[in-house]
Amino acid sequence: MEIKKINLLVIMRDYPIGFASTKRVHQLLDYLILKDIIINVISCRSKNEQPALSGIYNGINYLNIGKATDLKLRQVHKVIIYFIKGLIAIYKYKKKNHANILYNSGGISVENIYFILWAKIIGYKLVFAIEEDYSFFNDKLKLISRFKYWTISLLDFLNCKWASAIIVISTHLYNKYSKLGVKEVVLIPITAKLNFDIEKAKFNNPLQIVYAGTFGDKDGVNYLIEGFNSFNKKYKDARLILLGKSEQQLIYKKRYNNQSNIVFKGFVPDHEFYSLLKHSDILCMCRTGSDFANAGFPFKLGEYLATGNPVISTKVSDVENYLTCNDAYLIDPDSSQQICSAFEEIVKHPEEARKIGLNGLIKCKEHFSQGENGKLLYDLIIKISKE
């Protein structure tokens, strides 16, 4: 059989600037770009300010469509233009005599179903990268946001029917789609680039504790802040730095805006973000014990471990498949008291904390290597291209 060249089209929300899903795609594409694969990215209605409507990022062409477009009746003309541009772009990116593969970051929703169906009709093979189980989602968001996540759950059966393969991030999702009869399910863990400061020998003064994320219900930010406030009574100079931007972040910011030791930095550019992680003292992944939290897997955990700094992590999802108490400070979910105790343990025993952080770095190299996990995706794409 003649092996066709591969043409990969990626569709996602935010690119090249974005949050966890965007960074996951960055890490995987950085590996694929080294192979003989044509790659293009379409970013759909990005909520982040992007460098341009179209351009090249790390050697990959991208196109942003639907800028400043809301799916509302008063913008019906913009919505129509947005969908037309998307359908045209998908058609133009298709290449004759190539294996055309569409990689969709996420599942099918009421918004992207038109793009995905069109791609299937004109001959793309479909790969869905699914990182959450929205059948468990119950965050108290605006009605339009809740509706969007409800449709993702409702249309999940189409993921199973249309996909040539589904990529998942957790054992829960792997078992779910395997039982639903998906032909090819591949578990590709989180990936992380090393971000280690070899010269760092002691904690900052004041102590810097960092959380980064969406402030969603699953992220347990309320327990983190409660634990920090208890710790802060004894260690008054410590600072909790919270990174990320969302509707829920604004609620927390308003609630704790008068506490000078809790700093809300919002969204920060990548160079500042990774520098802040590298030079901080304690990094926190304190997800709750909810079904939604346990169904996925925290991308930030990999970025934290990649610094070699001490990491506090709740024992949710697959965390204990990769880490032991020698690699991170593992605690039960939904416990502000255990978070406070972990802070105190780290401060009282800094040499042991440094050792645990370095063990976490070793586990990051072992399990969350960009090369190893990128190869998993590459091998899958090669397999699909031959079908």
VOTI-86342 format. One record per residue (C-alpha): residue number from 0; x, z, y. Coordinates in steps of 0.25 Angstrom, whole numbers. Example, Ala and Ser with C-alpha at 12.3 -4.5 7.8 and 13.67 -1.06 7.14 Angstrom:
BEGIN
SITE 0 49 31 -18
SITE 1 55 29 -4
This chain:
BEGIN
SITE 0 0 0 0
SITE 1 5 -4 14
SITE 2 7 9 22
SITE 3 1 7 36
SITE 4 6 12 49
SITE 5 -1 24 54
SITE 6 -9 25 67
SITE 7 -14 39 70
SITE 8 -24 42 81
SITE 9 -26 57 85
SITE 10 -39 61 92
SITE 11 -39 75 98
SITE 12 -44 83 110
SITE 13 -31 86 118
SITE 14 -18 78 118
SITE 15 -7 79 122
SITE 16 -10 92 129
SITE 17 -19 102 121
SITE 18 -20 114 112
SITE 19 -18 118 98
SITE 20 -24 105 92
SITE 21 -16 96 101
SITE 22 -3 103 98
SITE 23 -6 102 83
SITE 24 -7 87 85
SITE 25 5 87 93
SITE 26 13 93 82
SITE 27 8 84 71
SITE 28 10 71 80
SITE 29 24 75 84
SITE 30 27 73 69
SITE 31 19 61 67
SITE 32 25 53 79
SITE 33 38 53 71
SITE 34 32 45 60
SITE 35 27 30 60
SITE 36 13 33 65
SITE 37 6 28 78
SITE 38 -1 40 85
SITE 39 -11 40 96
SITE 40 -19 52 101
SITE 41 -33 52 108
SITE 42 -36 65 116
SITE 43 -51 66 118
SITE 44 -56 74 130
SITE 45 -44 83 131
SITE 46 -47 96 138
SITE 47 -32 97 142
SITE 48 -25 90 154
SITE 49 -17 79 147
SITE 50 -5 72 153
SITE 51 -12 58 153
SITE 52 -24 51 148
SITE 53 -14 43 139
SITE 54 0 44 136
SITE 55 11 48 125
SITE 56 14 62 121
SITE 57 26 64 111
SITE 58 26 50 108
SITE 59 11 49 105
SITE 60 1 41 113
SITE 61 -12 48 117
SITE 62 -25 45 125
SITE 63 -34 55 132
SITE 64 -48 51 133
SITE 65 -60 58 139
SITE 66 -52 66 149
SITE 67 -62 75 158
SITE 68 -74 70 149
SITE 69 -84 81 144
SITE 70 -94 77 134
SITE 71 -106 79 143
SITE 72 -118 71 148
SITE 73 -113 71 162
SITE 74 -100 64 157
SITE 75 -107 54 148
SITE 76 -99 42 154
SITE 77 -86 49 152
SITE 78 -90 53 138
SITE 79 -93 38 134
SITE 80 -80 33 140
SITE 81 -73 44 132
SITE 82 -78 40 119
SITE 83 -76 25 122
SITE 84 -62 28 125
SITE 85 -60 36 113
SITE 86 -66 25 104
SITE 87 -58 14 110
SITE 88 -45 22 109
SITE 89 -47 25 94
SITE 90 -49 10 92
SITE 91 -37 6 100
SITE 92 -28 16 93
SITE 93 -32 10 79
SITE 94 -21 1 74
SITE 95 -22 -11 64
SITE 96 -14 -10 51
SITE 97 -12 5 53
SITE 98 -18 17 46
SITE 99 -26 22 58
SITE 100 -28 37 57
SITE 101 -36 46 67
SITE 102 -32 61 67
SITE 103 -42 69 74
SITE 104 -38 83 79
SITE 105 -50 91 75
SITE 106 -63 87 67
SITE 107 -74 78 71
SITE 108 -83 82 83
SITE 109 -95 77 91
SITE 110 -85 71 101
SITE 111 -74 64 92
SITE 112 -83 59 81
SITE 113 -85 46 88
SITE 114 -70 44 89
SITE 115 -68 48 75
SITE 116 -79 40 69
SITE 117 -74 28 77
SITE 118 -60 29 72
SITE 119 -65 30 57
SITE 120 -74 18 59
SITE 121 -62 9 64
SITE 122 -53 14 53
SITE 123 -45 26 56
SITE 124 -43 37 45
SITE 125 -47 50 50
SITE 126 -39 63 50
SITE 127 -45 76 56
SITE 128 -36 88 60
SITE 129 -45 100 59
SITE 130 -40 114 64
SITE 131 -53 122 65
SITE 132 -66 124 57
SITE 133 -77 123 68
SITE 134 -88 128 58
SITE 135 -82 142 61
SITE 136 -82 140 76
SITE 137 -90 149 85
SITE 138 -82 151 98
SITE 139 -91 154 110
SITE 140 -88 141 118
SITE 141 -97 132 127
SITE 142 -108 125 120
SITE 143 -101 111 121
SITE 144 -89 117 114
SITE 145 -97 124 103
SITE 146 -104 111 101
SITE 147 -91 103 99
SITE 148 -86 113 89
SITE 149 -99 113 82
SITE 150 -99 98 80
SITE 151 -85 98 74
SITE 152 -90 107 63
SITE 153 -103 99 62
SITE 154 -95 86 60
SITE 155 -85 92 51
SITE 156 -91 84 39
SITE 157 -86 71 45
SITE 158 -72 76 45
SITE 159 -73 77 30
SITE 160 -80 64 29
SITE 161 -71 55 38
SITE 162 -57 61 37
SITE 163 -46 55 29
SITE 164 -40 69 31
SITE 165 -42 82 38
SITE 166 -30 90 43
SITE 167 -33 105 43
SITE 168 -25 117 49
SITE 169 -30 128 40
SITE 170 -33 132 25
SITE 171 -47 134 29
SITE 172 -49 120 34
SITE 173 -41 114 23
SITE 174 -51 121 13
SITE 175 -63 117 21
SITE 176 -60 102 21
SITE 177 -55 101 7
SITE 178 -68 107 2
SITE 179 -76 97 11
SITE 180 -69 86 3
SITE 181 -60 80 14
SITE 182 -51 70 7
SITE 183 -38 75 13
SITE 184 -36 89 20
SITE 185 -22 93 25
SITE 186 -18 106 30
SITE 187 -8 104 42
SITE 188 -4 118 48
SITE 189 -1 121 62
SITE 190 12 115 67
SITE 191 21 121 77
SITE 192 34 117 84
SITE 193 45 127 85
SITE 194 45 135 98
SITE 195 56 146 96
SITE 196 64 152 106
SITE 197 77 156 99
SITE 198 82 164 111
SITE 199 71 173 112
SITE 200 75 187 108
SITE 201 65 197 114
SITE 202 51 198 119
SITE 203 48 194 134
SITE 204 45 205 144
SITE 205 33 205 146
SITE 206 29 202 132
SITE 207 22 189 130
SITE 208 11 187 120
SITE 209 4 174 119
SITE 210 -9 168 114
SITE 211 -12 153 115
SITE 212 -25 146 111
SITE 213 -39 143 114
SITE 214 -45 157 115
SITE 215 -56 153 105
SITE 216 -63 164 98
SITE 217 -54 162 85
SITE 218 -41 165 93
SITE 219 -44 180 95
SITE 220 -39 180 109
SITE 221 -48 192 112
SITE 222 -41 200 101
SITE 223 -28 196 106
SITE 224 -31 201 120
SITE 225 -36 214 115
SITE 226 -24 216 106
SITE 227 -15 212 118
SITE 228 -22 222 128
SITE 229 -20 233 118
SITE 230 -5 230 116
SITE 231 -4 228 132
SITE 232 -8 243 134
SITE 233 6 247 127
SITE 234 14 234 131
SITE 235 9 232 145
SITE 236 19 221 149
SITE 237 14 212 138
SITE 238 7 199 141
SITE 239 -3 191 133
SITE 240 -2 176 137
SITE 241 -14 168 133
SITE 242 -13 152 132
SITE 243 -24 142 131
SITE 244 -36 137 138
SITE 245 -51 137 134
SITE 246 -65 141 138
SITE 247 -62 155 130
SITE 248 -48 156 137
SITE 249 -55 157 151
SITE 250 -64 168 145
SITE 251 -52 176 141
SITE 252 -45 174 154
SITE 253 -57 179 162
SITE 254 -58 191 154
SITE 255 -43 195 154
SITE 256 -39 189 168
SITE 257 -36 203 174
SITE 258 -26 207 163
SITE 259 -12 203 168
SITE 260 -5 204 155
SITE 261 -15 193 149
SITE 262 -11 179 154
SITE 263 -20 167 152
SITE 264 -11 155 154
SITE 265 -21 145 149
SITE 266 -16 131 144
SITE 267 -1 129 146
SITE 268 7 116 143
SITE 269 14 115 130
SITE 270 28 118 136
SITE 271 24 130 142
SITE 272 15 134 130
SITE 273 26 133 120
SITE 274 36 140 129
SITE 275 27 152 131
SITE 276 25 153 116
SITE 277 40 152 114
SITE 278 44 163 124
SITE 279 32 173 121
SITE 280 33 185 113
SITE 281 20 186 104
SITE 282 11 175 100
SITE 283 -3 177 96
SITE 284 -13 170 86
SITE 285 -24 180 85
SITE 286 -35 172 79
SITE 287 -48 179 75
SITE 288 -53 180 60
SITE 289 -65 170 63
SITE 290 -68 159 53
SITE 291 -64 149 64
SITE 292 -51 155 66
SITE 293 -48 156 51
SITE 294 -52 141 49
SITE 295 -41 135 58
SITE 296 -27 139 60
SITE 297 -20 143 74
SITE 298 -11 132 79
SITE 299 -4 142 89
SITE 300 1 150 77
SITE 301 11 139 74
SITE 302 15 138 89
SITE 303 17 153 89
SITE 304 25 154 77
SITE 305 34 143 81
SITE 306 40 152 93
SITE 307 45 162 83
SITE 308 38 173 92
SITE 309 30 184 85
SITE 310 16 179 82
SITE 311 3 187 80
SITE 312 -6 180 71
SITE 313 -20 184 65
SITE 314 -21 181 50
SITE 315 -31 170 51
SITE 316 -33 157 44
SITE 317 -20 152 37
SITE 318 -10 161 45
SITE 319 -6 169 33
SITE 320 -3 157 25
SITE 321 8 154 34
SITE 322 12 168 40
SITE 323 15 182 35
SITE 324 17 195 43
SITE 325 32 191 44
SITE 326 29 179 52
SITE 327 19 183 62
SITE 328 11 196 66
SITE 329 -2 193 57
SITE 330 -14 201 61
SITE 331 -29 202 57
SITE 332 -38 193 66
SITE 333 -47 200 76
SITE 334 -38 212 78
SITE 335 -33 215 92
SITE 336 -27 228 87
SITE 337 -18 220 77
SITE 338 -14 211 88
SITE 339 -10 223 97
SITE 340 -2 229 85
SITE 341 5 216 83
SITE 342 9 215 97
SITE 343 15 229 96
SITE 344 22 226 83
SITE 345 29 214 89
SITE 346 33 222 102
SITE 347 38 234 94
SITE 348 46 226 84
SITE 349 51 214 92
SITE 350 62 210 82
SITE 351 52 210 70
SITE 352 43 202 79
SITE 353 54 192 81
SITE 354 57 191 66
SITE 355 42 189 63
SITE 356 41 178 74
SITE 357 53 171 68
SITE 358 47 171 54
SITE 359 34 165 61
SITE 360 43 154 66
SITE 361 49 151 52
SITE 362 34 150 47
SITE 363 31 141 58
SITE 364 42 132 53
SITE 365 38 133 39
SITE 366 23 130 40
SITE 367 20 124 54
SITE 368 31 114 55
SITE 369 27 102 63
SITE 370 35 93 53
SITE 371 29 98 41
SITE 372 15 98 46
SITE 373 16 85 53
SITE 374 21 79 40
SITE 375 8 84 34
SITE 376 0 75 44
SITE 377 9 63 42
SITE 378 8 63 27
SITE 379 -7 64 29
SITE 380 -8 52 38
SITE 381 1 44 29
SITE 382 -8 47 17
SITE 383 -21 43 25
SITE 384 -14 31 30
SITE 385 -12 26 16
SITE 386 -27 28 12
